[in-house]
Amino acid sequence: CQNKPFACVGKEGYADLGSAGLALVAIVEYTEATKDQRYLPLARKLGQFILNMQKENGDFCHQYEPRKDKKNCKDILLYYAGEATLGLARLQRLTGDKRYLRPMERALDFLVDGKYRFFMGKFFISEDHWTCIAAEAAYPAVKKEAYLEFCRAFGRLNHRAQVQRGEALADLWGGFAITPFFMPHNTPVGSRSEANVGTYLLSQHWGRPDPLVRETILAAMRYLVDQQLRPESAYLLPNPKAASGGLTQTPIRAQIRIDYVQHAAAAMARALPIIPEEPW
């Protein structure tokens, strides 16, 4: 995309929507934290790419071939629409540019309603953690109670899937499991907690703080802190010092991948303002 009025992120022949969305989020975070605006033109070009990829129904085309100037609107990739919507929401909050408002609203309307408009859509919720992070980031510029209710429903689903105190081994309390027969994966605890924090903040914005969502967040934070590798729990690993601070895939599988740690760290950072100072 070097010679185009927008910027894209990818490799070889393809650029993708999700990479553009998260690169945009990262640049906005950097700009807000440092007040250094050198990358703001790039952020705007990434935002233009996301706008170009949006469909009439609010959804997006998820892949792009720069050499052919061709969108791939057929293949749907998990998380991308929510990541792109979050990127637009953060860019709008930073710049105050009103041209992002309607695309944000259309994207959120699709994520909480449009994509579920088929018969089986009444019976499940997808991996919508990016949706709820984006809904909170868009508030109050885009303010609809339907977004809050959708995310509260997602929060209630998370609570039902959460291992409660006394249901299993103490080490698993706070994790999210698919029935008691499967070991919790640590990454969804981080990503769903990021979403739950967004939902809780959104419920506060509306003047109706949700105690169930807060309870779910606190239990999940307790689980993540307990799962984090320390010298006393990493002694069997090839390099305990290098692994210290990491999060494994599950309590019994010692693989560490960067996104495991990123989601957990982001969840912890986002949850800090709502964690009580006294033990819980």
PyRosetta script that sets phi, psi and omega in degrees:
from pyrosetta import init, pose_from_sequence

init()
pose = pose_from_sequence("CQNKPFACVGKEGYADLGSAGLALVAIVEYTEATKDQRYLPLARKLGQFILNMQKENGDFCHQYEPRKDKKNCKDILLYYAGEATLGLARLQRLTGDKRYLRPMERALDFLVDGKYRFFMGKFFISEDHWTCIAAEAAYPAVKKEAYLEFCRAFGRLNHRAQVQRGEALADLWGGFAITPFFMPHNTPVGSRSEANVGTYLLSQHWGRPDPLVRETILAAMRYLVDQQLRPESAYLLPNPKAASGGLTQTPIRAQIRIDYVQHAAAAMARALPIIPEEPW")
pose.set_psi(1, 18.4)
pose.set_omega(1, -173.6)
pose.set_phi(2, -62.8)
pose.set_psi(2, -31.0)
pose.set_omega(2, -175.7)
pose.set_phi(3, -108.1)
pose.set_psi(3, 29.8)
pose.set_omega(3, -177.5)
pose.set_phi(4, -122.5)
pose.set_psi(4, 162.8)
pose.set_omega(4, -179.5)
pose.set_phi(5, -77.9)
pose.set_psi(5, 12.6)
pose.set_omega(5, 176.9)
pose.set_phi(6, -139.6)
pose.set_psi(6, 167.6)
pose.set_omega(6, 179.1)
pose.set_phi(7, -118.4)
pose.set_psi(7, 147.3)
pose.set_omega(7, 177.2)
pose.set_phi(8, -137.4)
pose.set_psi(8, 163.9)
pose.set_omega(8, -176.8)
pose.set_phi(9, -127.0)
pose.set_psi(9, 131.6)
pose.set_omega(9, 179.1)
pose.set_phi(10, -179.6)
pose.set_psi(10, -157.2)
pose.set_omega(10, 178.7)
pose.set_phi(11, -149.0)
pose.set_psi(11, 149.8)
pose.set_omega(11, 180.0)
pose.set_phi(12, 49.6)
pose.set_psi(12, -120.3)
pose.set_omega(12, -171.9)
pose.set_phi(13, -89.6)
pose.set_psi(13, -4.5)
pose.set_omega(13, -172.9)
pose.set_phi(14, -125.8)
pose.set_psi(14, 141.5)
pose.set_omega(14, 165.0)
pose.set_phi(15, -114.9)
pose.set_psi(15, 154.8)
pose.set_omega(15, -178.3)
pose.set_phi(16, -133.4)
pose.set_psi(16, 156.9)
pose.set_omega(16, -174.3)
pose.set_phi(17, -65.6)
pose.set_psi(17, -44.5)
pose.set_omega(17, -176.3)
pose.set_phi(18, -62.6)
pose.set_psi(18, -41.1)
pose.set_omega(18, 179.6)
pose.set_phi(19, -64.0)
pose.set_psi(19, -39.9)
pose.set_omega(19, 177.0)
pose.set_phi(20, -64.0)
pose.set_psi(20, -42.4)
pose.set_omega(20, -179.2)
pose.set_phi(21, -61.7)
pose.set_psi(21, -46.3)
pose.set_omega(21, -176.8)
pose.set_phi(22, -76.8)
pose.set_psi(22, -31.7)
pose.set_omega(22, 172.7)
pose.set_phi(23, -61.6)
pose.set_psi(23, -40.2)
pose.set_omega(23, 178.2)
pose.set_phi(24, -63.3)
pose.set_psi(24, -44.4)
pose.set_omega(24, 177.5)
pose.set_phi(25, -58.6)
pose.set_psi(25, -44.1)
pose.set_omega(25, -178.4)
pose.set_phi(26, -62.7)
pose.set_psi(26, -42.7)
pose.set_omega(26, -179.9)
pose.set_phi(27, -65.6)
pose.set_psi(27, -40.8)
pose.set_omega(27, 178.5)
pose.set_phi(28, -63.7)
pose.set_psi(28, -43.3)
pose.set_omega(28, 177.5)
pose.set_phi(29, -57.8)
pose.set_psi(29, -46.5)
pose.set_omega(29, -179.2)
pose.set_phi(30, -62.2)
pose.set_psi(30, -45.3)
pose.set_omega(30, -177.8)
pose.set_phi(31, -63.3)
pose.set_psi(31, -43.1)
pose.set_omega(31, 179.7)
pose.set_phi(32, -65.6)
pose.set_psi(32, -38.7)
pose.set_omega(32, -175.4)
pose.set_phi(33, -74.7)
pose.set_psi(33, -35.2)
pose.set_omega(33, -172.3)
pose.set_phi(34, -107.1)
pose.set_psi(34, -16.1)
pose.set_omega(34, -172.7)
pose.set_phi(35, 64.1)
pose.set_psi(35, 11.1)
pose.set_omega(35, 176.9)
pose.set_phi(36, -85.2)
pose.set_psi(36, 116.0)
pose.set_omega(36, -172.9)
pose.set_phi(37, -101.4)
pose.set_psi(37, 18.2)
pose.set_omega(37, -176.0)
pose.set_phi(38, -64.8)
pose.set_psi(38, -27.0)
pose.set_omega(38, -177.8)
pose.set_phi(39, -97.2)
pose.set_psi(39, 3.7)
pose.set_omega(39, -178.3)
pose.set_phi(40, -63.1)
pose.set_psi(40, -38.7)
pose.set_omega(40, 175.0)
pose.set_phi(41, -59.4)
pose.set_psi(41, -38.0)
pose.set_omega(41, 176.2)
pose.set_phi(42, -65.9)
pose.set_psi(42, -40.3)
pose.set_omega(42, 178.1)
pose.set_phi(43, -59.4)
pose.set_psi(43, -42.7)
pose.set_omega(43, 179.6)
pose.set_phi(44, -65.0)
pose.set_psi(44, -36.7)
pose.set_omega(44, 179.1)
pose.set_phi(45, -69.6)
pose.set_psi(45, -36.2)
pose.set_omega(45, 174.0)
pose.set_phi(46, -65.4)
pose.set_psi(46, -39.6)
pose.set_omega(46, 176.3)
pose.set_phi(47, -61.9)
pose.set_psi(47, -37.9)
pose.set_omega(47, 178.4)
pose.set_phi(48, -66.3)
pose.set_psi(48, -36.5)
pose.set_omega(48, 175.9)
pose.set_phi(49, -60.6)
pose.set_psi(49, -44.7)
pose.set_omega(49, 179.7)
pose.set_phi(50, -62.9)
pose.set_psi(50, -42.6)
pose.set_omega(50, 177.6)
pose.set_phi(51, -61.1)
pose.set_psi(51, -40.5)
pose.set_omega(51, -179.9)
pose.set_phi(52, -65.1)
pose.set_psi(52, -28.0)
pose.set_omega(52, -176.3)
pose.set_phi(53, -87.2)
pose.set_psi(53, -6.1)
pose.set_omega(53, -176.8)
pose.set_phi(54, -77.6)
pose.set_psi(54, 140.0)
pose.set_omega(54, 177.0)
pose.set_phi(55, -91.0)
pose.set_psi(55, 173.4)
pose.set_omega(55, 179.8)
pose.set_phi(56, -63.7)
pose.set_psi(56, -33.8)
pose.set_omega(56, -176.5)
pose.set_phi(57, -82.5)
pose.set_psi(57, 3.7)
pose.set_omega(57, 180.0)
pose.set_phi(58, 97.2)
pose.set_psi(58, -21.1)
pose.set_omega(58, 175.4)
pose.set_phi(59, -72.4)
pose.set_psi(59, -178.7)
pose.set_omega(59, -177.0)
pose.set_phi(60, -130.4)
pose.set_psi(60, 155.5)
pose.set_omega(60, 161.1)
pose.set_phi(61, -76.6)
pose.set_psi(61, 138.7)
pose.set_omega(61, -168.9)
pose.set_phi(62, -100.0)
pose.set_psi(62, -14.4)
pose.set_omega(62, 178.7)
pose.set_phi(63, -136.4)
pose.set_psi(63, 156.6)
pose.set_omega(63, -176.6)
pose.set_phi(64, -144.2)
pose.set_psi(64, 137.3)
pose.set_omega(64, 176.2)
pose.set_phi(65, -106.0)
pose.set_psi(65, 101.8)
pose.set_omega(65, -175.6)
pose.set_phi(66, -59.8)
pose.set_psi(66, -39.2)
pose.set_omega(66, -176.6)
pose.set_phi(67, -65.2)
pose.set_psi(67, -32.4)
pose.set_omega(67, -179.7)
pose.set_phi(68, -99.5)
pose.set_psi(68, -5.2)
pose.set_omega(68, -174.5)
pose.set_phi(69, 50.7)
pose.set_psi(69, 49.6)
pose.set_omega(69, -172.8)
pose.set_phi(70, -127.2)
pose.set_psi(70, 130.9)
pose.set_omega(70, 175.9)
pose.set_phi(71, -89.3)
pose.set_psi(71, 141.7)
pose.set_omega(71, 171.1)
pose.set_phi(72, -103.0)
pose.set_psi(72, 101.6)
pose.set_omega(72, -178.3)
pose.set_phi(73, -100.3)
pose.set_psi(73, 3.9)
pose.set_omega(73, -177.0)
pose.set_phi(74, -88.7)
pose.set_psi(74, -46.6)
pose.set_omega(74, -176.3)
pose.set_phi(75, -81.2)
pose.set_psi(75, 124.5)
pose.set_omega(75, -179.8)
pose.set_phi(76, -104.8)
pose.set_psi(76, 124.6)
pose.set_omega(76, -176.1)
pose.set_phi(77, -112.8)
pose.set_psi(77, 135.2)
pose.set_omega(77, -175.0)
pose.set_phi(78, -58.7)
pose.set_psi(78, 138.8)
pose.set_omega(78, 174.0)
pose.set_phi(79, 83.0)
pose.set_psi(79, -23.1)
pose.set_omega(79, -166.8)
pose.set_phi(80, -61.2)
pose.set_psi(80, -43.9)
pose.set_omega(80, -176.8)
pose.set_phi(81, -63.4)
pose.set_psi(81, -41.6)
pose.set_omega(81, 178.2)
pose.set_phi(82, -66.9)
pose.set_psi(82, -40.0)
pose.set_omega(82, 178.3)
pose.set_phi(83, -63.3)
pose.set_psi(83, -42.1)
pose.set_omega(83, 179.1)
pose.set_phi(84, -65.0)
pose.set_psi(84, -40.8)
pose.set_omega(84, 179.5)
pose.set_phi(85, -64.7)
pose.set_psi(85, -40.4)
pose.set_omega(85, 177.0)
pose.set_phi(86, -62.5)
pose.set_psi(86, -42.3)
pose.set_omega(86, 178.0)
pose.set_phi(87, -57.9)
pose.set_psi(87, -45.9)
pose.set_omega(87, 178.1)
pose.set_phi(88, -62.8)
pose.set_psi(88, -41.3)
pose.set_omega(88, -178.7)
pose.set_phi(89, -63.7)
pose.set_psi(89, -43.0)
pose.set_omega(89, -180.0)
pose.set_phi(90, -68.6)
pose.set_psi(90, -37.5)
pose.set_omega(90, 179.2)
pose.set_phi(91, -67.0)
pose.set_psi(91, -40.0)
pose.set_omega(91, 179.2)
pose.set_phi(92, -64.7)
pose.set_psi(92, -41.7)
pose.set_omega(92, 179.6)
pose.set_phi(93, -63.2)
pose.set_psi(93, -38.3)
pose.set_omega(93, -179.4)
pose.set_phi(94, -70.3)
pose.set_psi(94, -45.3)
pose.set_omega(94, -171.8)
pose.set_phi(95, -94.7)
pose.set_psi(95, -24.1)
pose.set_omega(95, -174.2)
pose.set_phi(96, 72.2)
pose.set_psi(96, 12.8)
pose.set_omega(96, -176.8)
pose.set_phi(97, -73.3)
pose.set_psi(97, 117.8)
pose.set_omega(97, -174.7)
pose.set_phi(98, -73.4)
pose.set_psi(98, -13.4)
pose.set_omega(98, -178.5)
pose.set_phi(99, -71.3)
pose.set_psi(99, -12.3)
pose.set_omega(99, 177.1)
pose.set_phi(100, -87.1)
pose.set_psi(100, -13.0)
pose.set_omega(100, -171.3)
pose.set_phi(101, -64.4)
pose.set_psi(101, -52.3)
pose.set_omega(101, -177.6)
pose.set_phi(102, -65.5)
pose.set_psi(102, -43.2)
pose.set_omega(102, 175.0)
pose.set_phi(103, -59.5)
pose.set_psi(103, -38.9)
pose.set_omega(103, 176.3)
pose.set_phi(104, -60.9)
pose.set_psi(104, -46.7)
pose.set_omega(104, -178.9)
pose.set_phi(105, -62.5)
pose.set_psi(105, -45.1)
pose.set_omega(105, 178.8)
pose.set_phi(106, -61.1)
pose.set_psi(106, -40.8)
pose.set_omega(106, -179.9)
pose.set_phi(107, -65.6)
pose.set_psi(107, -44.7)
pose.set_omega(107, 179.9)
pose.set_phi(108, -67.2)
pose.set_psi(108, -38.3)
pose.set_omega(108, 176.5)
pose.set_phi(109, -59.4)
pose.set_psi(109, -40.8)
pose.set_omega(109, 178.8)
pose.set_phi(110, -66.6)
pose.set_psi(110, -44.4)
pose.set_omega(110, -174.3)
pose.set_phi(111, -65.9)
pose.set_psi(111, -35.8)
pose.set_omega(111, -177.1)
pose.set_phi(112, -94.2)
pose.set_psi(112, -13.2)
pose.set_omega(112, -175.6)
pose.set_phi(113, -138.1)
pose.set_psi(113, -58.0)
pose.set_omega(113, -171.2)
pose.set_phi(114, -56.8)
pose.set_psi(114, -41.9)
pose.set_omega(114, -175.7)
pose.set_phi(115, -74.2)
pose.set_psi(115, -10.4)
pose.set_omega(115, 178.4)
pose.set_phi(116, -101.5)
pose.set_psi(116, 9.5)
pose.set_omega(116, -177.2)
pose.set_phi(117, -84.6)
pose.set_psi(117, 64.4)
pose.set_omega(117, 169.2)
pose.set_phi(118, -150.1)
pose.set_psi(118, 165.7)
pose.set_omega(118, -168.2)
pose.set_phi(119, -55.2)
pose.set_psi(119, -51.1)
pose.set_omega(119, -177.4)
pose.set_phi(120, -72.0)
pose.set_psi(120, -13.0)
pose.set_omega(120, 178.2)
pose.set_phi(121, -63.5)
pose.set_psi(121, -14.5)
pose.set_omega(121, 177.8)
pose.set_phi(122, -76.5)
pose.set_psi(122, -12.0)
pose.set_omega(122, -166.9)
pose.set_phi(123, -115.6)
pose.set_psi(123, 4.9)
pose.set_omega(123, 178.7)
pose.set_phi(124, -154.8)
pose.set_psi(124, 164.5)
pose.set_omega(124, 171.4)
pose.set_phi(125, -122.4)
pose.set_psi(125, 136.6)
pose.set_omega(125, -178.6)
pose.set_phi(126, -79.3)
pose.set_psi(126, -172.8)
pose.set_omega(126, 175.4)
pose.set_phi(127, -77.0)
pose.set_psi(127, 87.0)
pose.set_omega(127, -170.1)
pose.set_phi(128, -107.6)
pose.set_psi(128, 29.7)
pose.set_omega(128, -178.4)
pose.set_phi(129, -66.4)
pose.set_psi(129, -36.6)
pose.set_omega(129, 178.2)
pose.set_phi(130, -65.4)
pose.set_psi(130, -32.4)
pose.set_omega(130, 179.3)
pose.set_phi(131, -59.5)
pose.set_psi(131, -44.9)
pose.set_omega(131, -175.3)
pose.set_phi(132, -76.6)
pose.set_psi(132, -30.9)
pose.set_omega(132, 172.7)
pose.set_phi(133, -64.3)
pose.set_psi(133, -42.8)
pose.set_omega(133, -179.6)
pose.set_phi(134, -66.9)
pose.set_psi(134, -38.7)
pose.set_omega(134, -179.0)
pose.set_phi(135, -61.8)
pose.set_psi(135, -39.1)
pose.set_omega(135, 178.1)
pose.set_phi(136, -71.8)
pose.set_psi(136, -39.1)
pose.set_omega(136, 179.4)
pose.set_phi(137, -64.7)
pose.set_psi(137, -30.6)
pose.set_omega(137, -178.5)
pose.set_phi(138, -78.8)
pose.set_psi(138, -17.7)
pose.set_omega(138, -177.8)
pose.set_phi(139, -75.5)
pose.set_psi(139, 140.4)
pose.set_omega(139, -1.3)
pose.set_phi(140, -94.5)
pose.set_psi(140, 7.6)
pose.set_omega(140, -178.7)
pose.set_phi(141, -58.9)
pose.set_psi(141, -41.3)
pose.set_omega(141, 172.8)
pose.set_phi(142, -121.8)
pose.set_psi(142, 111.3)
pose.set_omega(142, -168.5)
pose.set_phi(143, -126.0)
pose.set_psi(143, 105.3)
pose.set_omega(143, 176.9)
pose.set_phi(144, -136.6)
pose.set_psi(144, 132.1)
pose.set_omega(144, -179.2)
pose.set_phi(145, -64.1)
pose.set_psi(145, -25.7)
pose.set_omega(145, 179.1)
pose.set_phi(146, -60.3)
pose.set_psi(146, -33.0)
pose.set_omega(146, 178.6)
pose.set_phi(147, -66.6)
pose.set_psi(147, -42.9)
pose.set_omega(147, 177.8)
pose.set_phi(148, -61.6)
pose.set_psi(148, -45.7)
pose.set_omega(148, -177.3)
pose.set_phi(149, -66.4)
pose.set_psi(149, -38.5)
pose.set_omega(149, 176.5)
pose.set_phi(150, -61.2)
pose.set_psi(150, -46.7)
pose.set_omega(150, -176.4)
pose.set_phi(151, -70.8)
pose.set_psi(151, -32.0)
pose.set_omega(151, 174.6)
pose.set_phi(152, -66.3)
pose.set_psi(152, -36.3)
pose.set_omega(152, 175.3)
pose.set_phi(153, -64.3)
pose.set_psi(153, -41.0)
pose.set_omega(153, 175.7)
pose.set_phi(154, -62.6)
pose.set_psi(154, -40.1)
pose.set_omega(154, 177.3)
pose.set_phi(155, -64.1)
pose.set_psi(155, -39.2)
pose.set_omega(155, 178.3)
pose.set_phi(156, -66.6)
pose.set_psi(156, -37.8)
pose.set_omega(156, 176.3)
pose.set_phi(157, -62.2)
pose.set_psi(157, -44.1)
pose.set_omega(157, 177.1)
pose.set_phi(158, -58.8)
pose.set_psi(158, -42.2)
pose.set_omega(158, -179.1)
pose.set_phi(159, -63.4)
pose.set_psi(159, -40.4)
pose.set_omega(159, 179.5)
pose.set_phi(160, -66.3)
pose.set_psi(160, -30.0)
pose.set_omega(160, -179.9)
pose.set_phi(161, -86.3)
pose.set_psi(161, -5.6)
pose.set_omega(161, -176.0)
pose.set_phi(162, -82.4)
pose.set_psi(162, 137.7)
pose.set_omega(162, 175.8)
pose.set_phi(163, -70.1)
pose.set_psi(163, 121.3)
pose.set_omega(163, -177.6)
pose.set_phi(164, -91.9)
pose.set_psi(164, 158.3)
pose.set_omega(164, 179.0)
pose.set_phi(165, -56.2)
pose.set_psi(165, 128.1)
pose.set_omega(165, 178.9)
pose.set_phi(166, 91.5)
pose.set_psi(166, -8.8)
pose.set_omega(166, -178.7)
pose.set_phi(167, -82.7)
pose.set_psi(167, -24.9)
pose.set_omega(167, -175.4)
pose.set_phi(168, -153.2)
pose.set_psi(168, -168.5)
pose.set_omega(168, 175.4)
pose.set_phi(169, -54.6)
pose.set_psi(169, 144.4)
pose.set_omega(169, -177.2)
pose.set_phi(170, -57.4)
pose.set_psi(170, -31.1)
pose.set_omega(170, -178.4)
pose.set_phi(171, -65.1)
pose.set_psi(171, -20.4)
pose.set_omega(171, -175.3)
pose.set_phi(172, -97.5)
pose.set_psi(172, -7.8)
pose.set_omega(172, -178.6)
pose.set_phi(173, -61.3)
pose.set_psi(173, 126.3)
pose.set_omega(173, 179.8)
pose.set_phi(174, 102.9)
pose.set_psi(174, -18.3)
pose.set_omega(174, 176.8)
pose.set_phi(175, -77.5)
pose.set_psi(175, 167.5)
pose.set_omega(175, 177.9)
pose.set_phi(176, -109.2)
pose.set_psi(176, 124.5)
pose.set_omega(176, -174.5)
pose.set_phi(177, -128.6)
pose.set_psi(177, 149.8)
pose.set_omega(177, 173.4)
pose.set_phi(178, -95.4)
pose.set_psi(178, 90.5)
pose.set_omega(178, -173.9)
pose.set_phi(179, 68.0)
pose.set_psi(179, 162.7)
pose.set_omega(179, -179.0)
pose.set_phi(180, -69.6)
pose.set_psi(180, -3.6)
pose.set_omega(180, -174.8)
pose.set_phi(181, -91.9)
pose.set_psi(181, -2.1)
pose.set_omega(181, -179.0)
pose.set_phi(182, -122.7)
pose.set_psi(182, 138.7)
pose.set_omega(182, 178.9)
pose.set_phi(183, -72.5)
pose.set_psi(183, 135.3)
pose.set_omega(183, 177.8)
pose.set_phi(184, -60.5)
pose.set_psi(184, 141.3)
pose.set_omega(184, 170.3)
pose.set_phi(185, -92.2)
pose.set_psi(185, 138.9)
pose.set_omega(185, -173.0)
pose.set_phi(186, -76.1)
pose.set_psi(186, -31.4)
pose.set_omega(186, -177.4)
pose.set_phi(187, -63.0)
pose.set_psi(187, -46.0)
pose.set_omega(187, 177.7)
pose.set_phi(188, -61.6)
pose.set_psi(188, -26.6)
pose.set_omega(188, 176.1)
pose.set_phi(189, -63.4)
pose.set_psi(189, -40.7)
pose.set_omega(189, 176.7)
pose.set_phi(190, -68.1)
pose.set_psi(190, -50.2)
pose.set_omega(190, -174.3)
pose.set_phi(191, -68.2)
pose.set_psi(191, -41.1)
pose.set_omega(191, 178.8)
pose.set_phi(192, -68.5)
pose.set_psi(192, -31.5)
pose.set_omega(192, 177.0)
pose.set_phi(193, -70.2)
pose.set_psi(193, -36.5)
pose.set_omega(193, 172.7)
pose.set_phi(194, -56.0)
pose.set_psi(194, -45.8)
pose.set_omega(194, 179.4)
pose.set_phi(195, -65.7)
pose.set_psi(195, -42.8)
pose.set_omega(195, -179.1)
pose.set_phi(196, -63.0)
pose.set_psi(196, -38.0)
pose.set_omega(196, 176.4)
pose.set_phi(197, -63.3)
pose.set_psi(197, -43.9)
pose.set_omega(197, 175.9)
pose.set_phi(198, -57.3)
pose.set_psi(198, -42.5)
pose.set_omega(198, 179.6)
pose.set_phi(199, -65.3)
pose.set_psi(199, -43.1)
pose.set_omega(199, -179.7)
pose.set_phi(200, -63.8)
pose.set_psi(200, -44.0)
pose.set_omega(200, 177.9)
pose.set_phi(201, -62.5)
pose.set_psi(201, -40.0)
pose.set_omega(201, 178.5)
pose.set_phi(202, -63.5)
pose.set_psi(202, -39.8)
pose.set_omega(202, 177.8)
pose.set_phi(203, -65.9)
pose.set_psi(203, -33.4)
pose.set_omega(203, 174.4)
pose.set_phi(204, -66.6)
pose.set_psi(204, -42.6)
pose.set_omega(204, 178.5)
pose.set_phi(205, -56.5)
pose.set_psi(205, -37.8)
pose.set_omega(205, -178.9)
pose.set_phi(206, -82.8)
pose.set_psi(206, 0.6)
pose.set_omega(206, 179.4)
pose.set_phi(207, 77.8)
pose.set_psi(207, 18.1)
pose.set_omega(207, -179.2)
pose.set_phi(208, -133.6)
pose.set_psi(208, 67.9)
pose.set_omega(208, -178.3)
pose.set_phi(209, -56.6)
pose.set_psi(209, 133.5)
pose.set_omega(209, -173.3)
pose.set_phi(210, -95.4)
pose.set_psi(210, 107.1)
pose.set_omega(210, -176.3)
pose.set_phi(211, -66.3)
pose.set_psi(211, -30.7)
pose.set_omega(211, -179.5)
pose.set_phi(212, -67.5)
pose.set_psi(212, -41.6)
pose.set_omega(212, 178.3)
pose.set_phi(213, -64.4)
pose.set_psi(213, -42.5)
pose.set_omega(213, 179.1)
pose.set_phi(214, -61.7)
pose.set_psi(214, -43.0)
pose.set_omega(214, 178.3)
pose.set_phi(215, -60.4)
pose.set_psi(215, -41.0)
pose.set_omega(215, 178.7)
pose.set_phi(216, -63.8)
pose.set_psi(216, -41.7)
pose.set_omega(216, 179.3)
pose.set_phi(217, -62.2)
pose.set_psi(217, -47.8)
pose.set_omega(217, -176.5)
pose.set_phi(218, -63.0)
pose.set_psi(218, -41.2)
pose.set_omega(218, 178.2)
pose.set_phi(219, -64.7)
pose.set_psi(219, -39.2)
pose.set_omega(219, 179.5)
pose.set_phi(220, -67.1)
pose.set_psi(220, -37.7)
pose.set_omega(220, 178.1)
pose.set_phi(221, -65.4)
pose.set_psi(221, -40.1)
pose.set_omega(221, 176.5)
pose.set_phi(222, -59.7)
pose.set_psi(222, -41.4)
pose.set_omega(222, 179.3)
pose.set_phi(223, -65.0)
pose.set_psi(223, -46.1)
pose.set_omega(223, -177.5)
pose.set_phi(224, -63.8)
pose.set_psi(224, -43.6)
pose.set_omega(224, 178.8)
pose.set_phi(225, -62.3)
pose.set_psi(225, -39.2)
pose.set_omega(225, 179.2)
pose.set_phi(226, -67.3)
pose.set_psi(226, -33.0)
pose.set_omega(226, -177.9)
pose.set_phi(227, -81.3)
pose.set_psi(227, -18.0)
pose.set_omega(227, -176.1)
pose.set_phi(228, -64.9)
pose.set_psi(228, 135.7)
pose.set_omega(228, -176.4)
pose.set_phi(229, -71.0)
pose.set_psi(229, 134.2)
pose.set_omega(229, 175.9)
pose.set_phi(230, -130.1)
pose.set_psi(230, 168.7)
pose.set_omega(230, -180.0)
pose.set_phi(231, -52.0)
pose.set_psi(231, -38.6)
pose.set_omega(231, -176.7)
pose.set_phi(232, -74.3)
pose.set_psi(232, -16.6)
pose.set_omega(232, 179.2)
pose.set_phi(233, -110.4)
pose.set_psi(233, -3.1)
pose.set_omega(233, -176.0)
pose.set_phi(234, -111.7)
pose.set_psi(234, 10.6)
pose.set_omega(234, -171.3)
pose.set_phi(235, -66.6)
pose.set_psi(235, -20.8)
pose.set_omega(235, 179.4)
pose.set_phi(236, -86.7)
pose.set_psi(236, -8.2)
pose.set_omega(236, -178.0)
pose.set_phi(237, -79.7)
pose.set_psi(237, 155.0)
pose.set_omega(237, -177.9)
pose.set_phi(238, -57.8)
pose.set_psi(238, -36.9)
pose.set_omega(238, -179.9)
pose.set_phi(239, -136.6)
pose.set_psi(239, 83.0)
pose.set_omega(239, -175.2)
pose.set_phi(240, -56.4)
pose.set_psi(240, -37.9)
pose.set_omega(240, -177.9)
pose.set_phi(241, -64.2)
pose.set_psi(241, -42.3)
pose.set_omega(241, -179.9)
pose.set_phi(242, -67.3)
pose.set_psi(242, -32.3)
pose.set_omega(242, -177.6)
pose.set_phi(243, -81.5)
pose.set_psi(243, -16.9)
pose.set_omega(243, -174.9)
pose.set_phi(244, -57.2)
pose.set_psi(244, 131.3)
pose.set_omega(244, -178.5)
pose.set_phi(245, 95.0)
pose.set_psi(245, -12.8)
pose.set_omega(245, -178.0)
pose.set_phi(246, -79.8)
pose.set_psi(246, 168.1)
pose.set_omega(246, 174.6)
pose.set_phi(247, -121.0)
pose.set_psi(247, 129.8)
pose.set_omega(247, 179.7)
pose.set_phi(248, -83.4)
pose.set_psi(248, 172.4)
pose.set_omega(248, -178.9)
pose.set_phi(249, -63.8)
pose.set_psi(249, -48.0)
pose.set_omega(249, 176.8)
pose.set_phi(250, -140.5)
pose.set_psi(250, 171.2)
pose.set_omega(250, 176.9)
pose.set_phi(251, -61.4)
pose.set_psi(251, -17.0)
pose.set_omega(251, -178.2)
pose.set_phi(252, -119.3)
pose.set_psi(252, 3.8)
pose.set_omega(252, 177.6)
pose.set_phi(253, -123.4)
pose.set_psi(253, 117.8)
pose.set_omega(253, -165.1)
pose.set_phi(254, -89.0)
pose.set_psi(254, 10.6)
pose.set_omega(254, 176.3)
pose.set_phi(255, -65.1)
pose.set_psi(255, 138.0)
pose.set_omega(255, 175.7)
pose.set_phi(256, -121.2)
pose.set_psi(256, 127.2)
pose.set_omega(256, 177.7)
pose.set_phi(257, -124.6)
pose.set_psi(257, 151.6)
pose.set_omega(257, -171.0)
pose.set_phi(258, -60.8)
pose.set_psi(258, -36.1)
pose.set_omega(258, -178.4)
pose.set_phi(259, -71.5)
pose.set_psi(259, -23.4)
pose.set_omega(259, 173.3)
pose.set_phi(260, -58.8)
pose.set_psi(260, -46.5)
pose.set_omega(260, -176.6)
pose.set_phi(261, -72.9)
pose.set_psi(261, -40.3)
pose.set_omega(261, -178.2)
pose.set_phi(262, -60.7)
pose.set_psi(262, -48.6)
pose.set_omega(262, -178.6)
pose.set_phi(263, -64.1)
pose.set_psi(263, -40.5)
pose.set_omega(263, 179.9)
pose.set_phi(264, -65.5)
pose.set_psi(264, -45.3)
pose.set_omega(264, -179.2)
pose.set_phi(265, -64.5)
pose.set_psi(265, -41.5)
pose.set_omega(265, 178.6)
pose.set_phi(266, -64.2)
pose.set_psi(266, -39.6)
pose.set_omega(266, 178.4)
pose.set_phi(267, -63.5)
pose.set_psi(267, -44.7)
pose.set_omega(267, 179.6)
pose.set_phi(268, -61.6)
pose.set_psi(268, -44.9)
pose.set_omega(268, -178.8)
pose.set_phi(269, -64.1)
pose.set_psi(269, -42.9)
pose.set_omega(269, -179.0)
pose.set_phi(270, -69.1)
pose.set_psi(270, -29.2)
pose.set_omega(270, -176.6)
pose.set_phi(271, -83.4)
pose.set_psi(271, -14.8)
pose.set_omega(271, -174.5)
pose.set_phi(272, -50.9)
pose.set_psi(272, -44.3)
pose.set_omega(272, -177.2)
pose.set_phi(273, -65.5)
pose.set_psi(273, -18.8)
pose.set_omega(273, -177.3)
pose.set_phi(274, -107.7)
pose.set_psi(274, 1.3)
pose.set_omega(274, 178.5)
pose.set_phi(275, -84.0)
pose.set_psi(275, 126.9)
pose.set_omega(275, -179.8)
pose.set_phi(276, -67.9)
pose.set_psi(276, 150.7)
pose.set_omega(276, 179.5)
pose.set_phi(277, -71.4)
pose.set_psi(277, -31.5)
pose.set_omega(277, 178.8)
pose.set_phi(278, -80.4)
pose.set_psi(278, 156.4)
pose.set_omega(278, 178.1)
pose.set_phi(279, -59.0)
pose.set_psi(279, 147.7)
pose.set_omega(279, 178.4)
pose.set_phi(280, -130.6)
pose.dump_pdb("model.pdb")
